[in-house]
Amino acid sequence: MNADLHCHSTISDGQLAPAEVAARAHAGGVTLWSLTDHDQLGGQREASEAAKALGMGYVGGVEISVTWAARTVHVVGLNVDAQCQALIDGLIATRSGRAARGEAIGEALAGIGIPGAYEGALTYVNDPAMISRTHFARFLVDKGYAESTSDVFSKYLGEGKPGFVGHRWSKLSDAMKWIKAAGGEAVIAHPGRYDFSQVEFAALFDEFVQLGGRAIEVVTGSHTPDQYREYADVARRYGFYASRGSDFHAAGEGRIDLGQLPPLPADLKPVWECFR
């Protein structure tokens, strides 16, 4: 099973339309796919229809922004019903405030001598309500302020950097409730990206389990090979199902392309077993 269960389209902060992401996934050998745009379900019908036409299996997906312990964590919902009103309403509430945060990021960047960043970032966005730090990163790279989008986060937009603006997202308990209402499976996305202590990680995993969470991303484009092994061990310790996804946004922006990840360790339970 070549599953890619984490990627993005122009509906959130990707650079390809949902059907184009489907075509790229298919070309990469993906056999089970999910489009997981940030806090948004608008690409699900196009993605599902494109996957079906190409002969790929498809499960509905979304990546929900959560504030936990005053920091941002992402939870992927897989096999969700995109018509579930509780999920739709929850995501609308989660998206609110993105535009105001975008304006604040623009002001912060202007304060360090980078004018017009908000207006510039908007040129990379289909829907102004979905503006994100990724859109600012693309603007800053194109204008020569950094060599890559990851470089932008290291210099300007990461936590503690001059362009960082915090935001209060949904509660973990709410995100879990919405995913459950939509019949989906909750997955902690790219845990290797979170700067938590061992005690904080234990608290996060324990709360996630108490709320009904059963899965974690192990092999993902956001992880290094060492982190594949580290979070495989976490999956074994907690009995989590393991997920796999490139976290693809655009060609050349991430570590790995759609469908090109190594397989999950053979002894782990793949999350797609939950969908059967």
N, C-alpha and C positions, 0 to 999 in steps of 0.2 A: 504494500500500500504506500504510494508516494502521496502523502497527505500534506497540504499546505493550508493551515488553518489560522493564518494571521497575515493580512495584507490590507492595503488601503488604495482607494481610488480618488478621483477628483471630487467625490461627494464629501470627503473630509480633507486630508492633506496629501493625497497621492497626486501623481501627475498624469495618470491614464484614466480614461473612463472605465466604468465597471466591465463592459464587454471587452475592452482592450486588455484589462488585467486578466480576464478569463482566457483570452487568446494566448497571452504570454505564459500563463500557468500551464495551459495545455501544451504549448511548445516546449516547456521545461519538463514535461513528462508527468505532471500532476494528475492523479486519478481521483482524489477526493479534495475538494476545495471549499474554502469559506472566505467571503469578503467581510472584513471586520472593521469598517470605518469607525472613526472616533465619534461616539455619542450620536450616531446618525444611522438611520435605516433606509435612507432614500435610494440607495443603489441596489437594494436586495432583489427586486423583480428583474432588473436588467441582468444582474449577475447570475441569478438562477436560470433564466432563460438561455443566456449565453453558454453556461456550463452544460445544460441539457443538450443544446445543439451540438456541442463539441464532444459529447459522450462522457463528460466528467460527472462524478458524484458531487452533490452540492448540499451543504448545510448552511442555514441562515446564521449570520454572525454579526457581532457588534463588539467594540472595545469601549468600555465605560470608564470615564475618569472619576476617580474616587479620592477623597481626602481622608487619609488615615494617619493619626499621630502627627497632624499638622503638615504632612507631606503628601505628594501625589503618588498614588498607586493605580495601575490599570488592571481591570478585570475584563477578560474576554468572555462573552456569552456565546456559546456554540449551540447549534441546532435550535435556535430560537424562532418563534413564530413572529414574523415581521408585522403581522396585523394585530398583535396583542396590544390592547389599549393602555394597559398599565405600563408596559415597556415604552410605548410611544410617548405617553405623558411624562414619564420619568426622564426620558432623554431630552425632551423639550426643556424641562426644568434645569437639567444639567448643562445644556448648551447656553442658557441665558447667562449673560455676563461676559461671554467671550469677546464681544465687540468692545466693551468698556476696558477689559484687560488689554486688548490690542492697542487701544489708544494710549493707555498708560505705558505700555512697552515703548511705543513710538516716542512719547515724551521723555522717557528715561534715556533712550538712545540719543535723542536730540541733545540731552544734557551733557553727553560726553562727545559731542561733535559729529553726530551722524544724523543729519536732518532728513526729513521726508520718509522715514522708515515705515511709518504706518501706511501712508499713501502708496509707497512702493510695494509693501507686502500685499496690499489689497489687489494689486495687478496679478497676483498668483492665485487668487481665491475665486472660486465660482460663486460662493454664497458668503457675503461679508460676515454673517452670523457665525461662520465656521472658521474664522481667522485663527491661526495657531502660531506657535513659535517656529514651526517648520517653514511657514510662509515667510516670516521675517528672515530666517536663515538663508533661504534661497535668494532673497533680495540682497542680503549682505554679501553673499558669495559672488553674485553677478556684478555687484558694484565694487568688488575688489577688497572688501574689508576682511575677508578670510578666504582660505584656500578650499574649504569644504564645509558642508553643513555641520559635521561633527566639530570642526574647528570653531564655528560660530558659537556652539553651545559651550565649548570650553572657555572662550574668551568673553562672550557677551550675554548669553541667554540662560546658562545653567544657574542653578540655585547659588546665591551668593555673588553672582556676577552683575555688572552694572545695568544690564538690560532686563534682569529677572524681575518679574512681577508675580507674586503669589496669587492664587485664586482658590476659593472655597468650592470644591466640587461636591458630588453626591456622597452620602455616607455609604460605607461598605455594606451595612445592613440593608439599605435601600436598594443598592445595585443588585444584591443577591436576591432580594424579594422580587424585583422586576424580572430578572432572568428566570427565576423559578416560575413566575406567573406565565411567562412566555414558553414554558416547557423546555427550557434550555439547560445546559450544563455550564457552570461557572468555572473559569480557569484563571489562576493568577498569572498575569502576563509578565514575561521577561524579568523574573525576580533578580537576576544579576545586575539589573540597572539601578536597583534601589540601594542607597547608602545607609543601610541599617546595620546595627550591631547584631550579634547572635541572639541577644536577649530580645531585641525588637523583632527580629525575624520570627523567633519562637512565638512571640505574642501575636504577630500577624497570622501565622499559620494556624495557631490554636483558635483564634477568633473566626477565621475563615472556615475551619472545620465545624465549629459550633453553629455557624450559620448555614451549614449544609454544603459547603464547598468540598469538591472531591478531586480537583485536577490542578496541575501546574504545568507551565511551559518548561520544557527541558531543553530540547533542541530548537533553537530560534536564532534568527539572524542577528539578534541583539546580544547573543552570548558568544563568548570565546570557547574554544574546545575545552579548556579547563573548567569553564562553567557548565558545559554539557555534563561533565562528570560530577561536578559539585551538586547540581540540582537533580541529577539522577539519584544521587544518594539521599537527597531530601525526599524525593518521591518514594523511595524504598522505606525510609524511616517513618513517613506518615501514611503510607499506603495509598498515595495519590495516584490517580490516572495521569499519564504523561501526554502532553500535547507537543505539537511540532508545527512551526510556521516561520516563514522567512521574515515577517515584518516588512515586506516590500512596500516602498513608497514610490520609487522612481529608479530608472536605470542608472547605475553608478553612484547612488546615494548610500546604499547599505553595504554590509559585508558580503551578502550573498543574494542570488537571484531566486525567483520563484522556482520551486521544485528541486533546487540544487543542494539542499541540506543533507547531511548524513542521516542514516536511519536512527530511530530510537534504539537504545539498548534493548536487546532481545528479551530480558527478564522483566521489563516494565510493562504495565498494562496500558495500551494505547487508549486515548480518550475516545476514539471513534467506536470502541466497543460499547460505549454508553448509548450510542445512537441506534443500535440494532434492535 
